[in-house]
Amino acid sequence: MPAKFDIGIVGLGYVGLTLATVLAEAGNTVIGVEKRSDLVDLTNEGTPHFTETGLPNALSGVVRHKKLVAAEAFDDTFTCDTYIITVGTPLSADGVARVDMIETAARDIAANMRDGALVILRSTVKVGTTRDIVSPILAASGKQFDIAMCPERTLEGKALQELRELPQIVGADDQAVADRAAAVFRKLTNSIVLVSSIETAEILKLVSNTFRDVQFAFANEVARLCDAFGVSAHEVISSGKLGYNRTNIPMPGLVGGPCLEKDPHILMESARSRGISLEITSAGRLVNERQPQETVSFISSEIERRGWTGPLKINLLGMAFKGQPETSDLRGSMSIRVLDALKKAHPDAQIGIYDPVTPEDVLAGEFPDENTYSRFGDAVSGASVVVLGNNHPSLGTISPRTIKEFMAPDGFVFDYWNHFSHLPSSELGDSYFAVGNSGSVPANG
Ligand SMILES: NC(=O)c1ccc[n+]([C@@H]2O[C@H](COP(=O)([O-])OP(=O)(O)OC[C@H]3O[C@@H](n4cnc5c(N)ncnc54)[C@H](O)[C@@H]3O)[C@@H](O)[C@H]2O)c1
């Protein structure tokens, strides 16, 4: 491998590893700097540390051809033309976007770069982070550099495909720097959108995820309304769109994941720094964040209504934050909030979990107090309540009527994703409830 790499990527998580792989496949020499030694070792073996379509083959190929190498830290033996920061920006305990990992990455780059380097910030950040935090750290090195903000927008599960198909946003303060950053991504796609400033790119990223969060929140609001009137939200939403694409409301469901759980908060934090409060964004988060508690109240009231006296066995199926495109990622999963609410409401119940993608040993490591299952059949057998927590298609293949045959007598299914709401009620019986199709909002909820 050369002592000078075309590209250095700081942080080999979901974003960094997929980006490093496709940039290496495009012919660049790439070094990924990752502080976790276990991830460095896995990467150098050509093995991804998460589930992503196409990544195992692509990564092993670029590692074998010595286009991609991983290291635990920068050192004097190598330098890079371009640096891309892809470290995490989770919320801290007090709910604000963490910048410490961005600062460390910027300091490491500042020490390693040569005059004239290009530095691209790819992580999702509070507005102003590129100009007010990253740029001054780089400038303190006394070296000349260019800086651009090019946010990541891929969906987990489709990342490799989307890195080659989605328009890449490039935000820079002048045309020459924008062209330079665009050239990095033009090796992946001809679809580049140049925006007129760094802040435009930062806001664009936060706004697009917040828009999705707000749309999903509205769908969940429709579900609450329909539950209160005993009407199917699934029918209202799907019938309303037939031949009428002006009302393209998504289906209701749990809204979380590593991006949506935080990006609207980062947008609100950005707005507050300029004295503005974002009411719609705030209301959207409120609706989405209280849904687990609200729906578990319904599950509890249904358990009570059925008058169970024997041991209660509640199994939650679909723990990853989404099922489509499928992922094993548990970060920000609202199924975990549902699990917490179930445990709180039913401390004596036996609670079990299953996921179609996340391996059982990973679930057992993350949730040591719960029973774990590796097969759907085992996860529904003998259960008093089966909760379908994500939209993985496999959770929608066996009808509630068939599931019920394996469950405890008088058991029921609660479905966050309306997997079966298209079926006539005669097919569903009185043992299937879905968000917006169940009366699942308590009357005063
Ligand atoms: N996951 C997604 O699908 C997605 C999509 C769009 C945007 N984003 C944004 O991209 C950023 C990265 O997300 P992610 O999901 O890849 O995060 P992640 O936590 O999976 O990965 C970040 C990696 O950076 C490493 N790291 C942190 N500081 C480091 C340092 N100083 N030096 C070397 N390594 C360091 C961590 O060990 C970790 O492996 C976040 O800002 C996120 O909001 C993520």
The ligand as an ORCA input file, in Angstrom:
! r2SCAN-3c Opt
* xyz 0 1
  N     -26.155      5.003      9.698
  C     -26.679      5.636      8.680
  O     -27.349      5.018      7.867
  C     -26.460      7.110      8.445
  C     -27.046      7.696      7.347
  C     -26.832      9.046      7.099
  C     -26.020      9.782      7.955
  N     -25.464      9.179      9.043
  C     -24.582      9.991      9.897
  O     -23.228      9.591      9.638
  C     -22.448      9.645     10.845
  C     -21.855      8.287     11.133
  O     -22.904      7.364     11.351
  P     -22.628      5.823     11.571
  O     -23.964      5.175     11.641
  O     -21.635      5.323     10.588
  O     -21.947      5.875     13.017
  P     -21.168      4.703     13.758
  O     -21.207      5.031     15.188
  O     -21.653      3.373     13.253
  O     -19.666      4.838     13.229
  C     -18.768      5.796     13.623
  C     -17.410      5.132     13.806
  O     -16.449      6.129     14.054
  C     -15.507      5.631     14.993
  N     -14.810      6.782     15.564
  C     -15.296      7.757     16.377
  N     -14.358      8.692     16.629
  C     -13.246      8.309     15.962
  C     -11.951      8.857     15.790
  N     -11.594     10.011     16.361
  N     -11.052      8.186     15.054
  C     -11.383      7.024     14.454
  N     -12.607      6.448     14.554
  C     -13.517      7.082     15.281
  C     -16.361      4.840     15.960
  O     -15.595      3.891     16.684
  C     -17.367      4.186     15.006
  O     -16.933      2.915     14.572
  C     -23.400     10.167     11.908
  O     -23.293     11.558     11.980
  C     -24.770      9.791     11.378
  O     -25.789     10.618     11.876
  C     -25.665      7.863      9.302
*
